[in-house]
C-alpha cells in the first residue's frame, strides 16, 4: 500500500489518507481481513500526527470499510463479492426486448401509444400547466388527498356520464399514475393472488406481465371478429378471479366486443363472483362511427372496474390515469391509494381539471378524431400503393406479413430509418398462436411522411421475408 501525501493540497491529510486506503481496498491491494498498521506506526511512516491517522481510520470505519477490535487490531472489512457488470440498457437492447419495445423514445413515424403532438394546443395547455405549477409552489405545504383532487374526480365523472354512459360518483373515481398505476392499484385492491385471470390473445404484453407479477395465472382467450371468446373462457377457466378486456376496440386487432358477448361476459362475472377489468384505452377516441359504450355502463351487478387514462388523448408524459371502482370496492381502493399508490402531484391534476372544465378537452377530442380518421385512410392508401395490405384497428393499422416474415427484425431495422412499427407477434400469449405482422400507429403518421415511410417499410419487409 502506497500513500502519497500532498501537503499543499486543499484536501486535509486525514482525507488523503482515507482516500488512499479506500482506493487500495477497492483495487484489491488490501484484501478483506488484511491487517492495517496501528495509528502510531502509520503516523511514523507518513510523518503525520497520530490524531490525523486516527481521524482517517474513523472515517473508514464509518464507511464500513474497516473494523477495529483490541485483540485483532484494525482490519479490512469483508466486502460483498462484485459481480460482473451486465450490459447496460440502451435503445438497442430495448429494441431486443419484447416488453421495452413499447417505450423506445420518439418521435418516430408509426410509433404506437402516443397522440399527435403536431395537433395539440401546446401554448394553451402550457399556460394552464405553468399557472398550476406556480399555484402549487405558492400554496401552503400539506398532504393532498391520495385518492386525487376532488375537482378532477368530479370533472371525470361528468365527462364519463356524457361520453361513455357511465353513471358514477366522484367518490368512486381514483386518480393514478397512468394506466399502469391504475392497474397496479386495482390488482392490490382485488387481492386475487394465486388465481386465474382471463387475458385476450393477442393482448397488451405489459398488462399480461403485470398480472403475472401479481401472482395470477394468465389464461389466454382467443379473440375473433366479435371480441374475446367468452365461451372459450368459461370452458377453460370458469372459476377465474377476473377477466381483463378491451371491449371498446380490442387491442391490437380492433374488433368491438359485440352485445351478445358483453351480456355473456357480464353474466359470467355475476355468476362466478369474478371481476372484469375494462381497459378503456381509447375512451371515446374510436374512429369507427360513434364510440361503443363502455362495458361499465352496461354493468348492473357491480362487477366491472373501469380504467382510463389521458395518455392517448392529451399526452403520456402526464402519467395521469383513473379507476372507476364499483361501490363495493371503494373502501378497498381508499386503503390502497392511501398506503400504496397515491395520486400524482396536484399541479398536473389541477391543469387537467381546468383543461376539461373550460371545454378545451372535448374540442380537442373532436378535432383529433377527424385528424386520425384522415391519417388512417391516407395510410391505407399509401400501403396499397406499395402492395402492402392492412386494415384499420383503433389508432393503428394492422399490417399483415407473409408467413415466415420476422416482424421483430423488421421493427428493429425500421427504427434506424426513423420509424417505430410494433411487431404483432409479441402480443400473443399462447404458444403456437402468434401471427407475424406490424402495428402502425396512425397518430404519428403525418400525411407528408407516409409515402416515403411506406416505401421504405416495403423494402424492409421484402428483405426479411
C-alpha positions as CSV (number, residue, x, y, z in Angstrom):
1,X,0.0,0.0,0.0
2,X,1.5,3.3,-1.1
3,X,0.0,6.6,0.2
4,X,1.4,9.8,-1.2
5,X,0.5,13.0,0.7
6,X,0.4,16.4,-0.8
7,X,0.8,19.0,2.0
8,X,-0.1,21.9,-0.4
9,X,-3.5,20.5,-1.4
10,X,-6.8,21.8,-0.2
11,X,-7.7,18.3,1.0
12,X,-6.8,17.6,4.6
13,X,-4.1,15.0,5.3
14,X,-6.6,12.8,7.1
15,X,-8.9,12.8,4.0
16,X,-5.9,12.0,1.7
17,X,-5.0,9.0,3.9
18,X,-8.6,7.8,3.9
19,X,-8.8,8.1,0.1
20,X,-5.6,6.2,-0.3
21,X,-6.6,3.3,1.9
22,X,-10.2,3.1,0.4
23,X,-8.6,3.1,-3.1
24,X,-6.3,0.2,-2.1
25,X,-9.3,-1.7,-0.8
26,X,-11.3,-1.1,-3.9
27,X,-8.5,-2.2,-6.2
28,X,-7.9,-5.4,-4.2
29,X,-4.4,-4.4,-3.0
30,X,-5.9,-4.7,0.5
31,X,-7.9,-7.9,0.7
32,X,-10.8,-8.4,3.1
33,X,-9.3,-9.3,6.5
34,X,-5.9,-7.7,5.8
35,X,-4.5,-6.0,8.9
36,X,-3.7,-2.3,8.8
37,X,-0.8,-0.6,10.7
38,X,-1.6,0.9,14.0
39,X,-2.2,4.7,14.3
40,X,1.3,5.1,15.7
41,X,3.1,3.0,13.0
42,X,1.3,4.6,10.1
43,X,1.8,8.1,11.5
44,X,5.5,7.4,11.8
45,X,5.7,6.1,8.3
46,X,3.9,9.1,6.8
47,X,5.3,11.7,9.1
48,X,2.0,13.0,10.4
49,X,0.4,13.3,13.8
50,X,-1.2,10.2,15.3
51,X,-4.5,12.0,15.6
52,X,-4.5,12.5,11.8
53,X,-4.3,8.8,11.2
54,X,-7.0,8.2,13.9
55,X,-9.3,10.6,12.1
56,X,-8.7,8.8,8.8
57,X,-9.4,5.4,10.3
58,X,-12.6,6.7,11.9
59,X,-13.9,7.9,8.5
60,X,-13.1,4.5,7.0
61,X,-14.9,2.7,9.9
62,X,-17.9,4.9,9.4
63,X,-18.0,3.9,5.7
64,X,-17.8,0.2,6.9
65,X,-14.6,-0.3,5.0
66,X,-12.5,-1.3,8.1
67,X,-13.3,-2.8,11.5
68,X,-11.3,-2.3,14.7
69,X,-11.0,-4.6,17.8
70,X,-8.4,-4.6,20.5
71,X,-7.3,-8.3,20.1
72,X,-7.3,-8.4,16.3
73,X,-6.3,-4.8,15.6
74,X,-7.6,-2.8,12.6
75,X,-8.5,-4.9,9.6
76,X,-10.2,-4.5,6.2
77,X,-13.9,-5.4,6.5
78,X,-15.4,-8.2,4.5
79,X,-16.8,-6.8,1.3
80,X,-19.6,-8.3,-0.9
81,X,-18.2,-10.0,-4.0
82,X,-18.5,-7.8,-7.0
83,X,-20.5,-9.3,-9.8
84,X,-19.6,-8.8,-13.4
85,X,-21.4,-5.7,-14.7
86,X,-24.1,-6.7,-17.1
87,X,-24.8,-4.8,-20.3
88,X,-26.5,-1.5,-19.5
89,X,-29.9,-0.8,-21.1
90,X,-29.8,1.2,-24.3
91,X,-32.2,1.8,-27.2
92,X,-30.6,-1.2,-28.9
93,X,-31.2,-3.6,-26.0
94,X,-34.7,-2.1,-25.6
95,X,-35.5,-3.0,-29.2
96,X,-34.4,-6.5,-28.5
97,X,-36.8,-6.7,-25.5
98,X,-40.4,-7.6,-26.2
99,X,-41.5,-5.6,-23.2
100,X,-39.5,-2.4,-23.6
101,X,-40.2,-2.0,-27.3
102,X,-43.3,-0.1,-26.2
103,X,-41.1,2.5,-24.5
104,X,-38.5,3.4,-27.2
105,X,-38.0,7.2,-27.5
106,X,-39.6,9.1,-30.3
107,X,-40.8,10.9,-32.2
108,X,-40.9,8.2,-34.9
109,X,-43.3,7.5,-37.8
110,X,-45.8,4.8,-36.9
111,X,-45.0,4.9,-33.2
112,X,-47.7,3.3,-31.1
113,X,-49.4,4.6,-28.0
114,X,-48.7,8.3,-28.4
115,X,-51.0,11.1,-29.7
116,X,-50.2,13.5,-32.5
117,X,-48.1,16.2,-30.9
118,X,-48.3,18.4,-34.0
119,X,-52.0,19.0,-33.4
120,X,-52.0,19.6,-29.7
121,X,-52.8,23.1,-28.3
122,X,-49.3,23.4,-26.8
123,X,-49.4,27.1,-26.0
124,X,-52.8,26.9,-24.3
125,X,-52.0,23.8,-22.2
126,X,-48.5,25.2,-21.4
127,X,-50.0,28.3,-19.9
128,X,-52.5,26.2,-17.9
129,X,-49.8,23.9,-16.6
130,X,-47.4,26.8,-15.7
131,X,-50.1,28.5,-13.7
132,X,-51.0,25.3,-11.9
133,X,-47.3,24.6,-11.1
134,X,-46.9,28.2,-9.7
135,X,-50.0,27.9,-7.6
136,X,-48.8,24.6,-6.2
137,X,-45.4,26.1,-5.2
138,X,-47.0,29.2,-3.6
139,X,-49.7,27.2,-1.7
140,X,-49.2,26.2,1.9
141,X,-47.5,22.8,2.2
142,X,-49.8,19.9,3.1
143,X,-50.6,16.3,2.1
144,X,-53.1,16.2,-0.7
145,X,-55.9,13.6,-0.9
146,X,-54.1,10.4,-2.1
147,X,-57.3,9.5,-4.0
148,X,-56.9,12.5,-6.2
149,X,-58.1,16.1,-6.3
150,X,-61.9,16.3,-5.8
151,X,-62.3,18.8,-8.7
152,X,-60.7,16.5,-11.2
153,X,-62.6,13.5,-10.0
154,X,-65.8,15.5,-10.4
155,X,-64.9,16.6,-13.9
156,X,-64.1,13.0,-14.9
157,X,-67.4,11.7,-13.5
158,X,-69.3,14.3,-15.6
159,X,-67.2,13.5,-18.7
160,X,-67.8,9.8,-18.4
161,X,-71.5,10.3,-18.0
162,X,-71.6,12.3,-21.2
163,X,-69.2,10.4,-23.4
164,X,-69.1,6.8,-22.0
165,X,-72.5,6.4,-20.5
166,X,-71.1,5.6,-17.0
167,X,-73.1,6.9,-14.1
168,X,-70.8,7.2,-11.1
169,X,-70.0,9.4,-8.1
170,X,-66.7,11.3,-7.8
171,X,-66.0,9.1,-4.7
172,X,-65.8,6.1,-7.0
173,X,-63.0,7.7,-9.1
174,X,-59.4,7.3,-8.1
175,X,-56.6,9.3,-9.8
176,X,-53.5,7.2,-10.6
177,X,-50.1,7.4,-12.3
178,X,-51.2,6.5,-15.8
179,X,-52.8,3.2,-16.8
180,X,-50.1,1.1,-15.1
181,X,-50.7,2.9,-11.8
182,X,-54.4,2.2,-12.2
183,X,-53.9,-1.5,-13.0
184,X,-51.5,-1.8,-10.1
185,X,-53.9,-0.2,-7.6
186,X,-56.7,-2.5,-9.0
187,X,-54.7,-5.7,-8.5
188,X,-53.8,-4.6,-5.0
189,X,-57.5,-4.0,-4.2
190,X,-58.7,-7.3,-5.7
191,X,-56.3,-9.5,-3.7
192,X,-56.5,-12.4,-6.2
193,X,-53.0,-13.9,-5.9
194,X,-52.8,-17.5,-6.9
195,X,-56.0,-17.5,-9.0
196,X,-56.6,-17.5,-12.8
197,X,-57.2,-14.4,-14.9
198,X,-58.5,-14.3,-18.5
199,X,-56.5,-12.2,-20.9
200,X,-57.1,-11.5,-24.5
201,X,-54.9,-13.4,-27.0
202,X,-53.5,-11.3,-28.6
203,X,-53.3,-8.7,-25.9
204,X,-51.1,-6.0,-24.5
205,X,-47.8,-7.6,-23.2
206,X,-47.2,-5.2,-20.2
207,X,-50.7,-5.9,-19.0
208,X,-50.2,-9.6,-19.2
209,X,-46.8,-9.3,-17.4
210,X,-48.4,-7.1,-14.7
211,X,-50.9,-9.9,-13.9
212,X,-48.1,-12.4,-13.7
213,X,-46.0,-10.2,-11.4
214,X,-49.1,-10.0,-9.2
215,X,-49.1,-13.8,-9.0
216,X,-52.1,-14.5,-11.1
217,X,-52.1,-17.3,-13.6
218,X,-52.9,-15.8,-17.0
219,X,-55.3,-17.8,-19.3
220,X,-55.1,-16.6,-23.0
221,X,-58.5,-16.4,-24.5
222,X,-58.8,-16.1,-28.3
223,X,-60.2,-13.0,-30.0
224,X,-62.3,-13.1,-33.2
225,X,-64.4,-10.5,-35.1
226,X,-66.8,-10.2,-32.0
227,X,-64.0,-9.7,-29.5
228,X,-63.0,-12.0,-26.7
229,X,-64.5,-15.5,-26.9
230,X,-66.3,-15.7,-23.6
231,X,-67.5,-19.3,-24.2
232,X,-63.9,-20.4,-24.6
233,X,-63.0,-18.7,-21.3
234,X,-66.0,-20.3,-19.5
235,X,-64.8,-23.7,-20.7
236,X,-61.2,-23.2,-20.0
237,X,-61.2,-21.4,-16.7
238,X,-64.8,-20.9,-15.4
239,X,-63.6,-20.1,-11.8
240,X,-61.2,-17.4,-12.9
241,X,-60.9,-14.4,-10.5
242,X,-61.0,-11.8,-13.2
243,X,-61.0,-11.0,-16.9
244,X,-59.1,-8.1,-18.4
245,X,-60.6,-6.9,-21.6
246,X,-60.5,-4.0,-24.1
247,X,-64.2,-4.0,-25.2
248,X,-64.3,-0.6,-26.9
249,X,-61.8,-1.6,-29.6
250,X,-59.7,-4.7,-28.9
251,X,-56.0,-4.1,-28.7
252,X,-54.4,-4.8,-31.1
253,X,-56.8,-6.4,-33.6
254,X,-59.5,-3.8,-33.4
255,X,-63.0,-5.5,-33.1
256,X,-65.6,-4.1,-30.8
257,X,-67.0,-6.5,-28.2
258,X,-70.4,-7.5,-29.6
259,X,-73.5,-7.0,-27.5
260,X,-74.1,-10.8,-27.2
261,X,-70.5,-11.2,-25.9
262,X,-70.9,-8.3,-23.5
263,X,-74.0,-9.7,-21.9
264,X,-72.5,-13.2,-21.6
265,X,-69.3,-11.8,-20.1
266,X,-71.3,-9.7,-17.5
267,X,-73.4,-12.8,-16.7
268,X,-70.4,-15.0,-16.2
269,X,-68.8,-12.4,-13.8
270,X,-72.1,-12.2,-11.8
271,X,-72.4,-16.0,-11.5
272,X,-68.7,-16.6,-10.8
273,X,-68.4,-13.6,-8.4
274,X,-65.5,-12.6,-10.7
275,X,-64.3,-9.1,-11.7
276,X,-64.0,-7.6,-15.1
277,X,-61.2,-5.0,-15.6
278,X,-62.2,-2.8,-18.5
279,X,-59.1,-1.2,-20.2
280,X,-60.8,1.7,-22.0
281,X,-57.5,2.7,-23.5
282,X,-59.1,4.7,-26.4
283,X,-62.1,6.1,-24.4
284,X,-64.4,7.9,-26.9
285,X,-61.5,8.3,-29.3
286,X,-62.8,5.5,-31.5
287,X,-62.8,6.2,-35.2
288,X,-65.5,3.8,-36.5
289,X,-68.8,5.6,-36.3
290,X,-69.9,6.5,-32.8
291,X,-67.8,5.2,-30.0
292,X,-69.1,1.9,-28.5
293,X,-70.5,2.3,-24.9
294,X,-68.3,1.4,-22.0
295,X,-68.8,-2.0,-20.6
296,X,-69.2,-0.4,-17.2
297,X,-72.2,1.5,-18.5
298,X,-74.0,-1.9,-19.1
299,X,-73.0,-3.4,-15.8
300,X,-75.9,-3.9,-13.3
301,X,-74.1,-6.2,-10.8
302,X,-71.2,-4.0,-9.9
303,X,-68.6,-6.4,-11.3
304,X,-66.8,-4.0,-13.8
305,X,-63.7,-2.0,-12.8
306,X,-63.3,0.7,-15.5
307,X,-59.7,2.1,-16.2
308,X,-59.0,5.1,-18.4
309,X,-56.1,7.5,-18.9
310,X,-55.2,10.7,-20.6
311,X,-52.2,9.2,-22.4
312,X,-53.8,8.9,-25.8
313,X,-56.0,12.0,-25.6
314,X,-53.6,14.5,-24.1
315,X,-50.1,13.1,-23.5
316,X,-48.4,10.1,-21.9
317,X,-46.0,12.5,-20.2
318,X,-48.8,13.5,-17.8
319,X,-48.7,10.0,-16.3
320,X,-52.3,10.5,-15.4
321,X,-55.0,7.8,-15.3
322,X,-58.0,6.9,-13.3
323,X,-60.1,4.0,-12.0
324,X,-63.9,3.9,-11.6
325,X,-64.5,1.3,-8.8
326,X,-67.8,-0.4,-8.1
327,X,-69.3,0.8,-4.8
328,X,-68.4,-2.5,-3.1
329,X,-64.7,-1.9,-3.7
330,X,-64.5,1.8,-2.8
331,X,-63.3,1.2,0.7
332,X,-60.5,-1.2,-0.5
333,X,-59.4,1.4,-3.1
334,X,-59.4,4.0,-0.3
335,X,-56.9,1.9,1.6
336,X,-54.7,1.1,-1.4
337,X,-54.4,4.7,-2.5
338,X,-53.7,6.0,1.0
339,X,-51.0,3.4,1.7
340,X,-49.5,2.1,-1.6
341,X,-50.5,4.1,-4.7
342,X,-51.2,7.8,-4.0
343,X,-52.3,10.1,-6.8
344,X,-49.7,12.2,-8.7
345,X,-48.9,15.7,-7.6
346,X,-51.7,18.3,-7.6
347,X,-50.3,20.6,-10.3
348,X,-50.9,18.2,-13.2
349,X,-54.3,17.3,-11.8
350,X,-55.3,21.0,-11.5
351,X,-54.1,21.7,-15.0
352,X,-56.1,18.8,-16.5
353,X,-59.2,19.9,-14.5
354,X,-59.1,23.4,-16.0
355,X,-58.5,21.9,-19.5
356,X,-61.6,19.8,-19.1
357,X,-63.8,22.3,-17.3
358,X,-63.3,25.1,-19.9
359,X,-64.3,22.8,-22.7
360,X,-60.8,22.5,-24.3
361,X,-60.7,18.8,-23.8
362,X,-63.9,18.0,-25.7
363,X,-63.0,20.4,-28.6
364,X,-59.5,18.8,-28.8
365,X,-61.0,15.2,-29.0
366,X,-63.5,16.2,-31.7
367,X,-60.7,17.6,-33.8
368,X,-58.4,14.7,-33.2
369,X,-61.0,12.2,-34.3
370,X,-61.1,14.0,-37.7
371,X,-57.3,14.2,-38.0
372,X,-56.8,10.5,-37.1
373,X,-59.5,9.3,-39.4
374,X,-57.9,11.2,-42.3
375,X,-54.4,9.8,-41.5
376,X,-55.8,6.3,-41.2
377,X,-57.4,6.5,-44.6
378,X,-54.3,8.0,-46.2
379,X,-52.1,5.4,-44.7
380,X,-54.2,2.5,-46.0
381,X,-54.0,4.1,-49.5
382,X,-50.2,4.5,-49.3
383,X,-49.8,0.9,-48.2
384,X,-51.9,-0.3,-51.0
385,X,-49.7,1.7,-53.4
386,X,-46.7,-0.3,-52.2
387,X,-48.6,-3.7,-52.5
388,X,-49.0,-3.9,-48.7
389,X,-52.3,-5.0,-47.2
390,X,-53.6,-3.8,-43.8
391,X,-56.7,-2.7,-42.0
392,X,-57.6,0.0,-39.5
393,X,-57.7,-1.1,-35.8
394,X,-58.3,1.8,-33.4
395,X,-55.4,4.3,-33.7
396,X,-53.3,1.8,-35.6
397,X,-53.2,-0.1,-38.9
398,X,-52.6,-3.8,-38.7
399,X,-50.3,-4.8,-41.5
400,X,-50.3,-8.5,-42.3
401,X,-47.0,-10.0,-43.2
402,X,-46.1,-13.1,-45.3
403,X,-45.7,-16.4,-43.5
404,X,-42.1,-16.6,-42.1
405,X,-41.5,-12.8,-42.1
406,X,-39.6,-11.8,-39.0
407,X,-41.7,-8.9,-37.7
408,X,-39.3,-8.3,-34.7
409,X,-36.3,-7.9,-37.1
410,X,-38.3,-5.6,-39.4
411,X,-39.3,-3.4,-36.4
412,X,-35.7,-3.1,-35.1
413,X,-34.4,-2.3,-38.5
414,X,-37.1,0.3,-39.2
415,X,-36.1,2.3,-36.1
416,X,-32.8,3.2,-37.8
417,X,-34.9,4.9,-40.5
418,X,-37.0,7.0,-38.1
419,X,-39.9,4.5,-38.0
420,X,-41.2,2.6,-35.0
421,X,-43.8,0.0,-36.0
422,X,-44.6,-2.6,-33.3
423,X,-44.2,-6.3,-34.0
424,X,-47.6,-8.1,-33.8
425,X,-46.2,-11.4,-32.7
426,X,-45.2,-10.3,-29.2
427,X,-48.9,-9.5,-28.4
428,X,-49.7,-13.3,-28.4
429,X,-49.5,-15.1,-25.1
430,X,-50.3,-18.7,-26.1
431,X,-47.7,-21.0,-27.7
432,X,-48.3,-21.7,-31.4
433,X,-50.8,-18.9,-31.9
434,X,-48.5,-16.0,-32.8
435,X,-49.0,-14.3,-36.2
436,X,-46.5,-12.2,-37.9
437,X,-47.5,-8.6,-38.6
438,X,-46.8,-4.9,-37.8
439,X,-48.8,-2.4,-35.9
440,X,-48.5,1.1,-37.5
441,X,-49.5,4.0,-35.2
442,X,-51.8,6.4,-37.1
443,X,-51.3,9.4,-34.8
444,X,-47.6,9.7,-35.7
445,X,-48.0,9.0,-39.4
446,X,-48.2,12.5,-40.7
447,X,-49.5,12.5,-44.3
448,X,-46.4,14.2,-45.8
449,X,-44.2,11.4,-44.4
450,X,-46.4,8.5,-45.3
451,X,-45.4,7.8,-48.9
452,X,-41.6,7.6,-48.1
453,X,-42.2,5.6,-44.9
454,X,-44.4,3.1,-46.7
455,X,-41.9,2.7,-49.5
456,X,-39.0,2.1,-47.0
457,X,-41.2,-0.3,-45.0
458,X,-42.0,-2.3,-48.1
459,X,-38.3,-2.7,-48.8
460,X,-37.6,-3.9,-45.3
461,X,-40.5,-6.4,-45.5
462,X,-39.1,-7.9,-48.7
463,X,-35.6,-8.1,-47.1
464,X,-36.8,-10.0,-44.0
465,X,-39.4,-12.2,-45.7
